Amino acid sequence: MAELKGVLPILPTIFTANGAVDEAGMHRVLDYIVSAGAQGVVFPGLASEYDTLTTEERLHLTARIGEWLDGRLPFVVGASTGDTKEAIAFAEAGARAGAMAAMILTPKTFAGDAEAMAGFFRAAHRGSGIAIMLQNAPAPMGIGLPLEQVAELAHRVEGIRFVKEEAPPSGQRITRLTELAGDSLDAVFGGAGARHVIDELVRGARGTMPACEITELHVRMLDAFAAGERESARDLFERTLPLLNMQAIFRWRLTKAVLQRRGLIDNAFVRAPGPELDRHDRAELDALLARLADLLPSEAPQGALA
């Protein structure tokens, strides 16, 4: 079985101008992620606008992604929901599509009830048969579960093998969680759009799970870090940070605006609520991308539009 490590981008849900799912656009972005050198892919996550998708859309797209990937990369299926039966169904769909793990956000439904939380994750694992990646994100997206409780879940629920730790300060929390969980976890990953990735890697994170719009730069960054070229990795990190800071504000809209400018999608429609880019924001985005022009192709890599 392939090892989960490195850059595992979140595949966004691409929509047409009228808000319908654009499967062709999603396929192009997935092919781009593969050709950019990612070591895995995740769908659906927070960056996929998963909470705007119907159950039928999630199940259908999970199956399609399994078909499109055809074993080229490890697949982590997003199974986040507050309903145990739905979590099992989403994780099962991922298993049928070839996913090796199900990433599940700690549900607000069971906040404050450690026994119910453990039962939820245990049911998702037993019902699907694949490993669980517990996603611990801060409010309002998640509940920012205390590390002692995350470690306790890892000890109590055999199926929890991975954690994506995103609550700040993520670097310190990755260090502490690794100490608390010990052999109960196979790996801890960073998130938060890779805005703290170097600190996370220094502290032992197995990889990062960012949005996908600059996948090749994240791959270069982590490859340099793994090769011991720490200064090169930091140089790339510092060059990408202004764009990632903008992404922290505009989230899905920024990701899709970049993908559209790179020729990977036709439309940047977003279902999720959030701030829109005005003309000044669009000009700023163009300026930031221009400063990355020597690193980031303005058109999709060869083969990505096939």
Summary of the structure (lengths in Angstrom):
residues: 306
radius of gyration: 18.2
end to end distance: 27.9
largest distance: 52.0
contacts: 1080
relative contact order: 0.14
helix: 50%
strand: 12%
